[in-house]
Amino acid sequence: MAEQVTKKKTMFSKALDDFFLSTAELAQFTGRTFKEAVFPPYEFRETFRQSYLIGINSFPLVGFTALVLGLVLVLQSQPTLVEFGAGSYLPAMSGISIVREVGPLVTALICAGKIGSGISAELGSMKVTEQIDAMEVSGANPFKYLVSTRIMATTLMLPILTVYADMISLFGAYIGANIKNPVNFSFFFNRIFESLNFTDILPSFIKTFFFGFAIGLVGCTKGYNSQNGTEGVGMAANSSVVVSMLAVIVIDMVVTQISGMLGYL
């Protein structure tokens, strides 16, 4: 019995140490990222290249997910609204739900799985094959070229992908509304835009920058610090997905609370 208690204490202590170590790594990476981004030389070309790759490669997956999301949201909500005599509020409900919360959050979670794991696996492979060490020996700055550019790219592309996902999702909502009863296209979207205002759009748009920064930061941190060969690359990619998704959810909760206290919601 005493041995089991001691073993559990040891496991808890190790988990706590790993948590604080990971937090310290993220804090160190954050500080160094801002430092490399501020001081020259600037890697604009690589940043644009990464933005292009991240954006173009994510459009099909994000678009398909957003289309299904809007379709399912309406199909699930329409019967309940009609039952209570509030069917006319369907466009407004769809627009506010998608733009405020569902669109940004789902897009960020999809990108955390796709972009975060890709960045982590790419940097992890370069780490274990000593390509990063070779760049340092040759006098280059691998952190600025590999890490800062990818974090900047994810920070810039997440808002664009979110706006794209919102538009596709609203179109999916229109398709869902037309499955049972025909709805005029102009009427549906006029009701959506009438229900939305600046305080609905601004907080949801601002938090996408934090989502993108968190996804890029976690992916680069896990990949850049990966060890133990190819096995470590797989573990880094898996850990990157889990941590970045948790970070997105926590950021979303914090921004929502702050927006509520400021009177935006």
N, C-alpha and C positions, 0 to 999 in steps of 0.2 A: 504493500500500500504506500509506504513511504517513498519507494522507488518510483511509483507512478506519479505521485505528487511532484517529486523532484523533476521527473521527465517533462511533465506538463509545464512546470515553471521555466524550465530551460527552453522549451519550444516557444512559450510566450515571450520570453526575453529575447530570443533570436528574431521573432517576428517584429517585435518592437524596435530592435536595432536595425533591421532591414528597412522598416518604415522611415525611421529618422535618417538613415543613410540615403534612401531614395529622395527624400525631401531635400536633403542637403545638396544632392546632385542636381536636382531641378533648380534650386535657388542659385547654384553656381553657374549653371548653364544660362539661366535668365540674365544674370548680371553680365556674363561674358557676351551674350548675344547682343544686348544693348550697346555694349562697348564696341564690338566689332561693327555694328550697324552705323554708329555715329562717326567713328574715325575712318579716314581714307586709308587705302584705296577702296573704292566701291565696286562691287561686282554686279553692275546693273544688267549686263548681258546674261549672266547665269541666273539672276533672279527672274528676268523675263522668260528665260527658257524653262525654268522650273514652273513658273506660273502657267505657261502655255501647256506644258505636259500634264500638270495637275488638273487644270481646267478642262482641257479637251478630253482627256481620258476618263474624267468623272461625269461628263455630261450624259452619256447614255444611261448609266446606272442611276444617277440622281433623277433624271427625267422619268424613267420608267417607275421608280419608286414613288415619285411625287404624283404621277398620274393615278396609280393604284390607290395611293393614300387619299386623294380627293374623292375618287369614286367610292371607296369603302366608307369614308366619313359620311357622305350623303346617304348612301344606302342604309346605313345604320341609324342615322338620325331622322330621316324622313318619316318613317312610320310613327314614331313617337310624337313628332311635331304635329302631324296630321291628326293623330288621335286626340290631342288637346286643342285642336283648332288653331294651331299656330304654323300651318304649312307655309304661309307667306313669309315667315321669318327664316326660311331655309337658306336663301342666298346670303343674308346678313350673318347668320350663324356660321356658315361655311367660311365666308371671307374673314371674319374676325378670328375664328379658331385657327385657320391656316396661317394667316399673316402674323398673328401675335405669338403663337406658341408652337403649333404642330410643325409647320414648315421649317423654321430655323432649327428646332431640336432634332427632328428626324434627319434633316440634311447633315447636320453636324455628326450625328451618330453613324450615318452611312459613310461619311468621309473619314471618321475616326477608324472605322474598320478597313477601308480601302487605302486611303492616303497614309494614315499613321503606320499601318503595318508595312506598306511599301517602302516608306522612308526608313523605317527601322531595319528592315531586311537589307536594303541597299547599303546603308552605312555600316551595318553589322558585317556584311560580306567584305566590304572594303577594309574593315578593321581586322578581321581574322586573316585576311590574305596580305596584310601589312602594306596595303596601298596608301593608307593614311600616314603610316610611318615614312614611307618613301617620299611623300609630298613634303613632310617636315624636313627630311634630310636634304631635299633639293632646294630648300629655302622658301617654299610656298607656305601659305597660311591655310591649312585645310579647314580650320574652324570657320573662317570667313567664307571660303569658297563652298564648302559642303553644308555647313550647319546654318549659318545666318541667311543664306539665300533661300534655303528650303523653308525656314520659319517665316521669312518675309512673304514667300510665295503662298503658303497656306493662309497667312493672315489676310492677304489681299484677295485671294480667290474664294474663300468661304462666303463673304457677303455676295459676291457675284453668283455663286452657285445657289445661294439661298433665294435670291430674287428670281432666278431661273426656275427653281423648284416651286416657288410660290405661284408663278404664272401657270406652270404645267398643272399644278395641283388644283388651281381654281378651274382650269379647263376640264380636268377630270371630274370635279364637282358638278360642272354643268352637264357633262355626259351622264353622270349618275342621276341627276334630277330629271333627265329626259327619258329614262328607261321606262317608267310607268306612265307619266303624263308629259306631253310636249310642253316645253317652256321656251318662251321667246329669248333669243340670245341677248338682245339689247336690254330687255327687262331684267334678266338675271344679273348681268354684270353692272347695270346701273344701280340695282339694289345693293350689290356688294360695295361699290365705291361710295355710295351714300352712307353706308354704315361705318366705313373706315374714316379715321381722322389721323391727324399728325401724331397724336400721342399713342396711337396703336402701332404706327410704323416705326417711329424713332427708336424706342427701346429694343424692339425686336431686331432692328438692323444693327444697332451698336453692339449688341452682345455677340453677333456673328464674328466680329473682329476678335473678340476674346476666345471664342470657340476655335477659330483658325490658329491663333497663337498657341493655345494649349495643345492642340493636336500636333502641330509642328514641333513644339518644344518637347513634348513627351516622346514622339517618334525619334527625334534626333538624339535625345538623351539616352534612350535605351539602345539605339543602334550604335552610337559613338562609343559607348562604354561596354559593349558586348564582349564576352570572353568565352573560352572553352570551345573554340572551333565552330563547326557548323551547328552543333547542338545549341550553343549559346546564341546563334543567330535566330534559330527558331524560338527559343525562349524569349529573346528580346522582342521579336515581332508579336508574340502572343501577349506578353506583358504590356507592350505598347498599346494594343487594342483595348485591353481591360482598363488600364490607368487613364487613357485619354477619354474613354466613354464616361468613366466616373468623374473626371475633371469637367467634362461638358455638362453633366447633370448638376454638379455642384455649382458651377458658374451660372447656369440657367436659374437655379434656385436663388442665388445671391442677387443676380440682376433683377429678377422678378420682385424680390423683397424691397430692394432699393427703389425700383420704379414705383412700387406701391406707396412707399413712404414719401416719395417726392410728388405723389399725386398724379402719376401718369396713367395708373390703372384704376 
